[in-house]
Amino acid sequence: MNLFILHLFSDADGGARYKREFADFVHQVITPSVSAADSNPTEDTIVYPLVQMGPVNVTVDEHVTSRLFRSAPADALLYLASGYFNLTDNYQCSIVDQCTAVFRILTAAPEVIIAL
């Protein structure tokens, strides 16, 4: 695969091949980090890259964040730090209605002020 010969906007297929190959490439890059984090469940802290690029069908961040919100134990204290965190309706519903864990969210978005 050579992504440099493809172009998102100028290829005859409207960028479909580019999107598919780019998404495959991103998943190949981040999968080893995710697998390494999953292989040691005794650790209390996990750090691995989350990538979100919806226009090219890369939605890893959305899936991982939703799963984290849904599966957090009732007695958990979760710290989430993000340079940009979009508190979507889906996330709000997960945090407020479906989870009893305590969340501390640190984000650079100054317009979002919510106490959970």
N, C-alpha and C positions, 0 to 999 in steps of 0.2 A: 504494500500500500504506500503510495506517495501522495500525501494530501496536498502537496504543493502543485500538482498538475490539475487538481480539481478546484473549482471555485463555487462558492455558495450561490452566487447570483447570476453567473454567466454560463453555466453548463446547460446543455439542452434539456436535461431532465428537471430543471428548476431547482437544482441543488439537492435533490433527494439522495443521490449517491454520496455526495460530500457529507451530508448530515449523518448518513448511516455509517460511513467509514470513520468520521470524526468521533461519533459516539462510541464505536468499537475501540478506537484508539484510547480515548479517555478512560474507558472501563478497564482496559489492559494496564494502564498506568496506575490506577488507584486500587485495583483488586488486591495486589500484594499487601498493601497497608491494612485493608479491611480484614483480610485473612489472618494477618499477624495479630491483630487486636482480638479477633475471635478465638485464637488458639490458646490464650491464657486467661481463662475466666476468673482466676483468683485475684487479679489486679483490681484495685478500686478506682483507677483512673484510666481512661482510654482516650488517646488523641490520634485522630487520623483525618485525612483530608476529606472534605465534603465539597462537591462541585455541583453547581446548578447553572445550566445553560439551556433553558427551555427551547429556544429557537432551533437548536440542533439536537433535540431529544435527549439531553443529559439531565436527569432529574434525581440524581443520587441524594442531594441534600434534602429535598422534599420527602423522599421515602424514609431516609434514616431519621430525620427529625420527627416525622409522624409516628414512626415505630417507637422511638424513644418516649414520646409523650404518652402513647397508649400503654406501654409495657412497664413504666416506672412503678416500683413497689410503693405501697402506701406510706411507708416510713422513710422513703428516700428524700434526700435533699439534693436537687440537681442544679448545678451552675452551668449556664449556657452563655458563652461570650461570642459575639459576632460583630464584625465591622459593620455589617448591615443585616438586620433581622427584620423580615417582613412578617408581622404578626397577622397572618391571614385569618379569615373567619374559621377555616378548618383547624388551624392551630389553636385559636381561642377556644373553640368548642372542645378540642382534645384536652386542653389544660384545665379549663373550668368545669366542664361537665363530665369528663370521662376519667379523670386522674385525681388521686388524693395526695400525690407527692407534693412537696414544696419546691417551687422553682425560684431561682434567682437569675434574672436575665440581664446581662450587661450588653448594651448595644450603642452604636454611635448615632442612631436615629433619634434626634432630640424631640420629635413630635409625638413619640410613643411613650406615654406614661401610664402604666397599669400596675396595680398592686395585686399579686396573686398569692 
